[in-house]
């Protein structure tokens, strides 16, 4: 059974930082691309950052220079370090794993709220 369990969300003031973690089980973690998506109220889910099995990374334009993504294959865990947070970053953040796009596994989500 595949499980992706996110942690690290919460309430932070504008300009602050949070680090999200996603622990995966039930998959051969090292061969999966791992990503973080987010969904704000009334908006579509968007891909924020992803990291490939070879640790190549990409980011949405809205978070470039502020967010970093990393993975620890020994711990089956992916991280999202979020700095200089803005109120517009407020959303539910979801961890996802895929080998083939459109065949994603999903976590349950963790709320990030940035106050102004």
PEURPE-V290769 format. One record per residue. N is the residue number from 1. RES is the residue in one small letter. PHI is phi in whole degrees, -180 to 180 (999 if undefined). Layout:
n = (N,N)
res = (RES,RES)
phi = (PHI,PHI)
//
This chain:
n = (1,2,3,4,5,6,7,8,9,10,11,12,13,14,15,16,17,18,19,20,21,22,23,24,25,26,27,28,29,30,31,32,33,34,35,36,37,38,39,40,41,42,43,44,45,46,47,48,49,50,51,52,53,54,55,56,57,58,59,60,61,62,63,64,65,66,67,68,69,70,71,72,73,74,75,76,77,78,79,80,81,82,83,84,85,86,87,88,89,90,91,92,93,94,95,96,97,98,99,100,101,102,103,104,105,106,107,108,109,110,111,112,113,114,115,116)
res = (x,x,x,x,x,x,x,x,x,x,x,x,x,x,x,x,x,x,x,x,x,x,x,x,x,x,x,x,x,x,x,x,x,x,x,x,x,x,x,x,x,x,x,x,x,x,x,x,x,x,x,x,x,x,x,x,x,x,x,x,x,x,x,x,x,x,x,x,x,x,x,x,x,x,x,x,x,x,x,x,x,x,x,x,x,x,x,x,x,x,x,x,x,x,x,x,x,x,x,x,x,x,x,x,x,x,x,x,x,x,x,x,x,x,x,x)
phi = (999,-83,-135,-122,-119,-88,-153,105,-71,161,-105,-142,-79,-54,92,-83,-132,-143,-124,-94,-125,-138,-98,-107,-144,84,-131,-82,-49,-67,-99,-97,-73,-114,-141,-117,-111,-143,-140,-93,-55,78,-121,-77,-68,-129,-79,-93,-159,-144,-139,-83,-57,-88,71,-76,-122,-148,-139,-65,-57,-69,-120,-58,85,-115,-110,-131,-124,-146,-139,-124,-67,-70,-106,53,-133,-119,-123,-129,-91,-117,-115,49,-65,-122,-55,-67,-81,-61,-177,-88,-103,-118,-88,-142,-132,-153,-103,-118,-60,90,-122,-83,-97,-130,-85,-85,97,-138,-81,-119,-124,-113,-92,-89)
//
